[in-house]
Amino acid sequence: MNILILGSGGREHALSWKVAQSPLLSNLYVAPGNAGTAHVGTNIDLSVSDFEGIANFCTENKVDIVVVGPEVPLVEGIHDFFDENEKTKNIHVIGPKKMGAQLEGSKKFSKEFMQRHEIPTAKYQAFTPQTLSQGLEFLETLSPPFVLKADGLAAGKGVVIPTNLEEAKSELTEMLANSKFGAASQEVVIEEFLDGIELSVFILTDGKSYKVLPTAKDYKRIGEGDKGLNTGGMGAVSPVPFADTAFLQKVEERIIAPSIEGLRKDNIEFVGFLFIGLMKVGNDPYVIEYNVRMGDPETEVVIPRIDSDLVEVFQAVGNKSLDTIDLKVSDKSVCTVMAVSGGYPESYEKSKEIIGLETITDSIPFHAGTTSKDGNIVTNGGRVIAMSSFGATKKEALEKSYASLTKIKFDKMYYRTDIGFDLE
């Protein structure tokens, strides 16, 4: 079985690491990959949006399965492209078609979907530059804090949560009138603020049946105690201690099952991962957002906990026989802590040599933003290494990750020392 994984981050390294363990695997390719994926597969210099190049590569190298890591190629329609191409239509693509990808590609689309299928979520309204004045009036009907979301993809940075009305009006004006997030904020969704604690639930579906993957909680802020600017994620833990059996049963009954049934009712063919960002308000779950791929850094804690052969699982997704798979999940905890470049999430420098990776024995250093240069592994992004560890408890897993982080270094390396701090 030949497999191509699209992407270059920690998510793709974690997926590659797991896929490489399968006896069913013949060849693993990663496009474009990073210095970590190069150790478990063959990196291919292709952009995730170069559909023609990807299709040609798959045809020439007899690829059986394409696993799409990031959201952009899904929203752009890579699955549709493969299905409509005579040479690639029999290749299984793990990731939804363009219509299904709108659950992440458009906040308005996803909110309308939730409303239509009675899936619990925050009250909302959507506004355009032409209806800015109505948006400003709508803000006056809400209590602070306010949640403003750019409708389109904004690389995880399109959400602002102003704490007072004046700031909220200013942000809305910036987004709609001054295109703060470019084309992504041509429309803005304003939501009521849900006061609770966040977690992420992941499912994998073949379009008919689904499997619920381990839960995770990530930490988005750059600073200790969840302060400072939003990032792509500074760490994650799995399982989530407060997501007990009773709560997860509510999630399945009120959110997961209606979401899958809603896709079926709307005739939306959806194959792949559905990542449901939840807020636990009291003891009830509400959907904050859908994503149509695995999260990052959540993948770096969820995928290691899956004991089943991931290639066998992906094969079942492609063959629409996922209901025949018994998904085995480890009862151990896995935690990851992200080492980032100095200055991130604002400006930072690249090409800093990373020293000490070969000394890591108690953790899995998933590469998030690395490349090879002159025989050395160097930084190539804001988030550089996700240090993941197993433990009998969350505390033990975190202790291993932090101990391993002291063994590596690169110029201006930074990481939070309080991942999981709110779950004691």
N, C-alpha and C positions, 0 to 999 in steps of 0.2 A: 504494500500500500504506500503510494507516494503522496505526501501532504505538503501543502504550501500554507504558511501562516503569514498574513499581511500585518505589518506594523513594525515598530522599532523601540517600544518601551518595555517597562517592567512587566506589564500584562502579557506581552508577546513572549518575553523570556520565560515567564512562569508557564505559559501554555506549551512552549517548545520543550522546556525541561520535562514536563509531564508526558507529552506525546513521545519524546525520545525514549521513554522507558518501555514502550509497548513492543512486544514481540511481533505484532502485526505490521510494524513500520518497516518499509524498505528504505525510503529516502525522505529526509525532512529538509524543506527549503524555507527560508524566512526572507521576506522582502519588505523593507530593506534590511531589517535586523539591526543588531548592535554587537559590541564586542562579546557580550555574554551568549547571545544566540549562536555566534560563530563556534562555540565550544560544543554545542549539541546538534547543530545542523549546518547547512550551507547558506550563507547570506547571498542574496541576489540583489543587485543594484537596480531596483525598480521602484518607482513612486507608487504609493497605494492608490493613486488616482489615474495611473496609466493603464486603463482597462485593456487597451489593445495589446500593450506589451505583456501584461499579466496573462492574458488569454493565449498569446503566442507561446509564452514560456510553458504554460500548463500543457498545451498541445504537444510541444516538442519533447517535454519531459514526462509525459504520461501521468500527469498529476490526477489523483482520484478525488481528493478533498481539498477545498480551499476554506481556511478558517479566517474570517475577517475580524481583526482586532479592533481598530478604531471605528468611530461612527461615520466619519466623512465619506469614505467610499460606499457605505451602505446608503446614506442619504442621497448620494450621487447616482445610485442605482447599479452597483456592480453585479448584484445577483440577477437583475433583469437582463443586463448585458450578456452574462454567461448563458442564461436560458434562451435568449434570442439568437445566439450564435450557434450555427450547426456544429462547429468543431468542439464547442465546450458545453453544450446543453446537458450532457450526461455526467458532468463533473458536479459533485455535491458541494454546494456553497453553504457554509454554516454562518448564517446571518440573513436577516429578512430582506425582502424586496423593497423597492423604493417607497411604496405606499405604507407598508408596515413601519419603515424607518422614520416616517413622519411622527411617530410617537415620541421620538427624540428630536427630530428636525424642526418641529413646530410646537411650541408650548401651547398655542391656541388649539391646534389639532388634538393634542393629548388631553387637554382639559375638556374639550367638547366630547371626546371619546368617553372620558370618565363620567361626565354628566349623563350622557346617553345611556350608559350601562349601569348607572347607579353605583358607581365605585366611590367610596368615601374620599373626599379631597377638600381642600380649602375653597371657600367661595371666591369668585374671581370675575373680572371683566377685562376685555381686550380693547386696546386703543391704537389708533394710527396718528400720523402727524396731522391729519385733517380733523381728528376728534380729540386733539390735545386738551382743548378747553374742558370737554366733558370728563376727560381723565383727571384733570386738576380738581374738578368738582367732586368726582367719585372719591378721591383721596380724603376729602373733607368728611365723608360718611364713615370712614374707618377709624379705628383707634390705633395708635402707634404700638410697636414698630410696624413698618409697611414693607411688603415684599413686591419688588419690581423685577420682572423677568423679560429679557429680550426674547422675542418669539423664536428666532432662528439660532443656529449654532454659533457659539461665541467662545469656543475652546474652554468651556467650563467657567468662564468669567462673566457671563451675561446676567448674573443675579446680584441685585443690590438690596440691602435691608436698612433703609434710613430709620432713624430712631425718633425723628420729629417731623411734623407736617411741612415745615419750611424746606427742610432738606429733601423730603420726598418729592415736593413740587419741583425743586431745582433738578433733581436726578431725572425725573420724568421728562422734563424739558430738554435736558442734555441728551437723553436717549432718543427721543422722537424728533425734536427740532434740529438738534446738532449731530445726529447720527453717532452717538458715543460708541456704539458697538458696530458701526458700519451697517451693512445690509441686514445684519441679525436683528437690529432694533428698529426696523421699519414698522414693526408692530410690537407693542409691549403689553404683557399680561400683568395686571395688578391683582394681587391676592391678599386675602386676610392672613394675618400672622397666626401660625399654629404654635402654641406653647407646649413643648414636650421634648422628648429626646429622640434623636435620629438613629436609624439603622438601615441597612441595605439587605434586601432579599433578592436572590437570583434564581431564575428558573431557566431550564433548557427545554425547548419544545420542538417537536417534529411537525407541528401544525395540527396535530390531532391530540396526542397525549403530551404530558410534560413530567419533568423531574425537578423537585425542589432541591437546590444546592445549599451548602452551608450559609448561614447568615454571617454578616460582617458589619463592623462599624469603623468608619474612617475618620480622620482628623484633618480638617481642611486649612485651619489657620496656621500661619507661619510661626506664631509665638506661643510660648508656654501658656497654659491655662486657656487655650483657644482664643488668643488675642492676636490682633494685627491683621495683615492682608490675607485674603483667600489665596490658596495655592491649588495645585492639582491633587494634593493629598500628602500629608506628612507622615502617615502611618496608619495601620489598621489592625484590628483584632477579630478573631473568629474562634469559637462562637461568641455571640453577644449574650452576656450573662442575664440581662433582663428580658430576653426573648424566650420565655418559657413555653412549654408545650401548649398551654391554654391560649396564650397570646398568638402563637404561630398557627393554631387552629383557626382563630379569627381571621388572620391574614389570608389563609388559604380559602376560607369560605367567603369572605367579603371582598377579597381583592384578586388573588391569583386565579381562582376558578372563573369569576366573572370577566376577568381580563381576557383569558383564553377563549371563553365563550363569546365575548364581545367581538373579538377578531373574527371568529367564525361567522357570527351573525352579519358582520359588515363585509363579508367576503374578502377579508384581507388575509392573504397567504403569508403566514409568519413562521419562519424556520430559523432557529438559532437561540441566542441568549436574550432574555428579557430581564433587565435589571430594574427593580422597583425600589426607588428611594422612599422610605417611610418615615412618618413621625408618629411616635407612640404618645398619644395625648390621654392621660389617665391610663386606662388599660385598653384603649381602642386604637387601632391602626388607621392612619390616613395617608394617602399617596401624595408625596411632594412632587415627584416627577417619575417619568419612565426614561430609561436609556435602553438602547437596542443592542448592547454589547456588554461585555464584562467591564467592571469598574477598574480603576487603577489608582491606588494600590490594593484594592480589595482582592483582585485576582491573586495577588502574591500571598494571601492567607487562605483563600477559598480553594484554589486548585490543589495546593499541597495536601489538603484534608480529604480529597477524593481518592479513595483506595482503588476504585474500579479502573480498568484499562480505558483511558480517554479516547483512544483510537476506536475501540470497539463501540464506545458510546456515540462518537461522531458518525460512525458507520450506520448505526441504528437511526440516528437523526436523519441522515440522507435517505435511508431506505424506508423511512416512516414506520419503524418498528421499535420505537423507543419504549413502548409499553412492555416489551419482552426483557428489558434490561433491569437488573436489580442493582441500583446504584448504591455502592458501599462507601460510607463516609467514616473517617477516623473520629474517635471520641476525644482525641487530643486537641489542645489549643494550638493555634498558630498565630503568631504576632509578627508584624513587620514594622520597621522604623526606617524612614527615608532620610538618607544623607543627601544634602542639596548643596548647590553652588552658592558661594557667598554673594549676597545681593538679591538672590531669588526671593520672591517672584517678580522683582523689578529687574533692572539690568545686571548682568553677570558675565563673567569671562568664561570661555571654553578652553579646551586643550590643556587642562591641568593634569599632570600625571597622577594616576591613582596607585598608591603603594600599599602592599600588604594583603591583597586579595587572596594570594596563594596560601596565606597562613590561617584562613578561616576553616575551622573544622566542625564547629557546633551549630552553624547556621548556613542558610542558603543565600548567597549574595545575588539577588536578581538585579541585572543591569537595567537601569531605566533610561539613562542618558549617557552612553559611553560609545567610544569608537577606538579603533587601533591606529596608532601613528608611530612610525619608526620602531616597530616591535614592542611598543608600550601601550598599555590601556590608559586612555585619557578621557576627561570629561567632555561631554558633547551635548549638554542640556542643563536645565535648571534642577530637575530631580535626577540624581546620578545613580545611587545604589539603594535598592530596597532590601534591607537585611531581615530576612525571614527566619523564624526559628520555631521548632516544635517544643511543647512542654506539657507535662501532666496538667498544669494550670496556666492561666494567663500570666501570672506572676513569674513562673519559671521560664516561659517562652520569652517574655520581655527581658528578663535578666540575661538570657543567652544572646539576644539581639544586641543589647547594649554592650555586653562584654566583647562581642565580635566587632562592633563599631570602633572600639578603642584600638583595634589591631590594624585598621586601615586609615589612610590619610591622603588628602589632596589639599592644595592651597585654598584657604578660606572655607573648608568643609564645615557644614553646620547641620545639626539635627536637634529635634525636640527631645528633651529628656523626660517628658511626662505623658507619653502615649498611654492610653488606658486609664489616665488619672481619675476620670469621672466614674469609673466602673468598680471602685473598691467596695 
